[in-house]
Amino acid sequence: MRAPVARMNHCFTGPPVSELLAALDDPDWPVQLAALVALGDRRDPTTLEALLRVLEVETAAPLYTQPGELAHVGAAQATAAKPVFPPGTTDLMKAAWERRSRLKQAACLALGALRMVEARVIAALGACATTAGDDYPARAAAAKALGLLGDPSGIPFLERAAQDEEWCTRTEARKALMRLQNR
């Protein structure tokens, strides 16, 4: 088996959609992420079920919130931050914390790129955009995707997301609402 970076890069060399769909089950989540981004670029309607499945699986995965403090590494002029996990945090928990938001974000954006207006797509994106306590990159991506779909049935979700306490989510929801109102 090739190295993960080689498998990630392969996703952007024009492989058949079937290979990209198979990569969604790759044991390395960065390869799954690359496949999701590539599928979003393809805008192939046959991928709808797989994209919804990824969103469903990642939503059901345990949510490990971001650690409350950051440790600074290096000199004060060029500090790098790394998360500090509480004692007993397993590698599996750390991987889930790192992976979940990124895969959900990519799945939402790929669903928005498909521009397939279906009630279950809007419901899935709407739930993602408005789930309090979920990762904000996924909430913001879901709001953006609802705007890309351009369907008025997404407005109630966007109105709720426009009140989100987090700036990116709130901003993407407001931009999406403006897009829908200008149609």
ABEGO torsion letter per residue (X at the ends): XBBAAAAAAAAAAGBBAAAAAAAAABABAAAAAAAAAAAAAAGBAAAAAAAAAAAAAAAABBBBBBBABBBBBEBAABBBBBBBBBBGBBAAAAAAAAAAAAAAAAAAAAAAAAGBBBAAAAAAAAAAAABBGBBAAAAAAAAAAAAAAGBAAAAAAAAAAAABABAAAAAAAAAAAAAAAAX
